[in-house]
């Protein structure tokens, strides 16, 4: 039975399906697909659009009137970025499935790929669990206030109202679904990047093994020369496939990643501000968890993007470190072409503006702290 590496995304699939963003391929061309599409429309309207509508109304109600309430309202704007990611996943579902098929159809399922799948699966439980805990804690904040409020603070209903419980359950539910579905989309994007980086590592091992059989016999015979040449051509084609894979990732998720980065700096800043100024223990703990989710989103993007950069830079070195001196001229020419292409770094670019790397992550945290310092000074004054 063929091993499916992409089963490591099963938790993220579940939450994306629950959020109306994804559906199993097993339902394609079946009658159940109609029911699924109805649910997806329902989910988009009542889960995604409904949440954003409440956020915007509350934001424009308090902006310029109360700094603390404005900060609370703005912090919820993280779901604006999720709506963009949700639309991206819905629009490009077939293209994403094609990338997933490439991973599952990998003929050489090396231990590197299996270990990466295990790590991605572990991260899905940890990261999505963290997001779920954050959403649950956020729903508990109203109970720590002097007057019980709704999780999104709007509409301003008294707890005695017959509609209060209905609104509370509705907002608490969509907050959990949206929150975990957002981290699931991040996990899917980051996991695909991690697989691309692992494929580059596997390519390096294949390149370094070229010429070893010929070198051990101290002679070149026709059969071994042909095997070396075919292996080299296979590596060249594998390299081109990885390049296409990363370019496709950039084209699909680059815009969504850019939107996440645009929103991240002010949101991280606002989270730090509330952590430093709030006296509510529940709210402080929630904001710390929320800060971890925001930082985790960016770190997954940047860390996995950095993996692709560093591994792609090592491809040319791996080709040079092969036993090319023991190979034929045509094999050496093929390796030379791969070295030339390998000297061009492969990277994932967000919005055609900046690469996803740890350098970018550090710069973003620095910008967030600068915003925090300004906001803190304004608050103290």
N, C-alpha and C positions, 0 to 999 in steps of 0.2 A: 504493500500500500504506500502510495506516494506521501511523503511527509509534507505537511503544510506549515511553512514557517510563519505565515501571516495569522495563524491562530493566536499569536501573541497579542493581537488587536481585539480579541473577542469582547473584552470588557468595554473598550471604547466603542465598538460596534453597538453594543446593547444601549448605551446612553445616547448615542447619535440616533438610533432607531426610536428610542423613547422621546427624543426631542423633535422627531419628525424630519430629521435631516437625511437619514440613511434608511435603506431597506435591504434585506438579504437578496442575493442574486437568485436564490432558489424560488423566489416568488415571481420572477420575471416570466412573462407569457402565461400567467395563471389568472384565474378569476379573482384570487385573493389580492392581486395587485390593485384592483379598483378600490377595495376597502382600505388598503395601505395608503393610497394616494389621497383618499378622503381624510384619513387621519393626519397625513402630512400637511394638508391644507388647514385642517383644524389646529394642528400644532403650531404652524407658522402664525396663524392669526391670534390664537389665545395664549400661546406661550411666548413667542418671540416678540411679535408686534404689541401684544398686550402689555408686556413688561416695559418695553421702551416707551409706550404711550404714557404709562403711569409715571415713569421717571422724568420724562420731559415736562409733563404738566406740573409735577411737584417742583422741579428745578426752576421753572419760570415763575412759580408762585413765591418762592423764597429768595431768589437771587437778588442781591443788592439790599435785602432787608435784614437778614440774619446770617452772619458769617459761618457760625457753626452748622446751621441747617443747610446752608449752601454747600459747605464741604461734604456733609452727609449725602446730599443729592448728587453731587458731582462724582463721588466715589462709586456710585452705582452705574456710571456711564461705561464701565468696563464691558457691559453687554452690548454696547454699540459695536464694539469690535467683534463680539461673538456673532452678531447678526450678519456682518460682512463675511465672517468665516463660514457661517451656515449656508449663506447663498453660494459661496465658493464651492463648498462640498456638494451641494445639490446640483449646481450647474455642471460640475466637472466629475460627476460620479463615475461615468464610464471611463474617463481617462485615469482616474484613481484606481479603478478596478484593473485596468490594464497594467499599471505599475505593480499592483499586488500580484497579478498573474505572473509577471516577470520574476518576482521573488520566489513564488511557489514552484515555478517551472525551472528553477536553477538546477542544472544537471549535476553540478558538483556541490552537494550540500556539505561543505566542510564544517569541521567543528567550530570554526570561527562564526559561521552563520548561525549554527544551532545555539551557541553560547549567547550570541547577540539577541536571538529570539527569546531566550530565557530571561535575559536582562530587561528587554523591552516589556515582557509580560509582567515582571516584578514591578517595574516602574508604573505600569498601568494601574495596578492595585494600589500602590502607595500614593501616586499623584491624584488619581480620581478619588481615592478615599479621603485624602487631605481636602480636596475641593468639597466633597459631600459634608465633611465635618465642619468646614467653614460656613457652608450654607445653613446647616442646622444651628450653629452658634449664632449666626446672623438673625435667624428667626426667633431666637431666645432673647435678643437685646430688648425688644419692647416690654418684656416682663420685668426688666430692671429699672424702668422709668417710673417716675412718680405717677404718671397717667399712662395707662396701657394704650399703645398705638399699634398701627399696622407695620409690618416689616419694611414697607416702602414709604411709610409716613403719609401716604395719600391713598384714598380720600380721607379727610379728617373726620372720622366717625367716632362717636362715643362708644365705649365698650358695651354699653347697655343696648345699643342699636341691634335690631334683629339681623341686619346685614353685616355686622362686624365679624361674626364667626365665619360666614361664607367668604368674605373678602380676605380674612386672615388665612384660611385654608388655601384659597386660590393663590395668593401671593407667596405663601410658604412653599407650595408645591412647585410653582414655576421657577422660583428662585433655586431650588435644589436641582431641578431638571436642567435649567439653563446653565447653572454653575458647573455641573459635572459634564454636561455635553460640551461646554467650551473647552475644558481641560482634555476631553476625549479627542476633540479636533486637533488640539495642540499635540497630543500624544501620537496621533496618526501621522501628522506631518513630521514630527521629530523622529518617529520610528522609521519612516521611509528614508529620511536622511541618514539615519544610523546604519541602515542596511546598505545604502550606497557607499558609505565609508568602509564598511566591512568588505564589500565587493572589491574595493580598491586595494584593501589589504590582501585579500585572496589573490588578486592579480599580481601583486608583488611576489608572492611565494611561487606562483607559476612562472614568472619571468626569471627568477633566480635559479629555477631548476632547469632552464634551457641549456642544453649542451653538456649536462652532467654525464649522460650515458656515453657520449662520444669522447669526452675528456678522460673517462675512466679506462677506455680501451686504447688511448693514444693513437687512434687512427679514425679516419672517416670512411665509413662504408655507405653505400647507397641507401640502405634501409634506415640507418640511424640518422643520416643527413635529412632524409625525407620526413622522419618523425620530428626532428628539431624544427624543420621549416613549417610543418603543419601546426605544431604547437605555438610557434611564433605568430603565425597568421591568426590562430585562434585567440591569442592574447591581444593582438591588435584589434580584432573584431570585438572582443570582450571589453576592451578599453573604450571603443567607440560607443558600445551599448551603454556603458556606465555614464559617459558624457551626455548621451541623449537622455538618460534617466534623470540626471541632475538638472538638465535644462528643462525637462518637462516638469519637474518639481518646482523649479523657479517660476515657470510660466503659470502653473496652477496656484501655488500658494504665495508667490512673491508679493502680490498686492495685499493679501490678508495679513501677511507678516509685517508689511510696512504700516498698515493701519494699527496693528497691535503695538508697534513701537511708538507711533505717534501718541497714542493714548496712555502708554505705560508710564512715561516720565511724570506727568502730572498726577496720575493715580497713585503711584508709589510715593510721591511727595505728600499727597493728602493722607495716605495711610500712616506715614511716619508722623505727620502733624497730629492726627487724632490719638495715636499711641502716646505721644509726648504730653498731650494736653488733657486727655480724658481722665476722669476720676472713677469711671465705671469699670470694674474689673472684668465683667463679661464682655464689654465693648472692647477693652484693651486686648483681651485674649483673641476675640474675633478678628480684630484688625491685624494682629500678629499673624494669624492664620491666613487672612486675606493677603497680607503682604507677602507671605510665603508662596501663595498661588500666583500672584503677579510676577514675582521674581522667578518662580519656577517656569512660567510660560516663556519668559525671555531667555532664561538660562538653557532650556531645552533647545530652543531655536539656535542660540548662539553656540552652544557646546557641540551640537550635532553638525552645524555648519562649519565649525572649526575643525571637527574631525575630517570632514570631506576635504577641506583645504590642506591640512597637514598630510593626509594620506595621498592626495593627488600629487603633492610635491615630491613624494618618495617613489613615484612610479618610474621616473626617468633614472633615478639612482639604482633601482632594482634591476632595470633592464641593463644598465652598464655593469652591474655586479654579476650578471649571468656569465656563464662560461662561453662567451661569444667568440673567444679566440679559437675555440675548438670546432666552431661551426663553419658551414659553407658561406660563400660570398653572398648568395641570395638571402640566407638567413640573417647575416650581418646587416644587409641593406634594410630588411624589414625591421630589425631591432633599431636601426638608426632612425628610421621614420617614427617609430614609437617614442624614442628618446626625445626627438624634436617636439612632438605633440605633447609629451609628458611634461615638458618644461613650462607649458602654459597651465597655470593653476586653475583647477575646477572649483567653482564656489557657487553658493546659493545667494542670490542678490534680492534684497527686499525693495520692491518698487523701483528697480533699476537705479537705486541711489547708493545703497551701502551693502557691503557683504555681511552675512551672518557669521560672526566670529566672536571670540572672547574679548577682543579689543573693543568691538562695538558694545558688548555687554558692559564692560567697564566704563565706557564713555557715557552710556545711558544712566548708570547708577550715579555717576558724577553729576550729570545734569539734574537728576532727581534731587540730589542733596542740595544743589544750588537753589532750586525752586523751594525746597523745604526751608532753607535758611531765610529766604525772603519772606515767605508766609509766616514763619515763626516771629520774625521781627515785626511784621505788621500786626500780628496778634498781640504781642507784648505792648505795643504802643497804644 
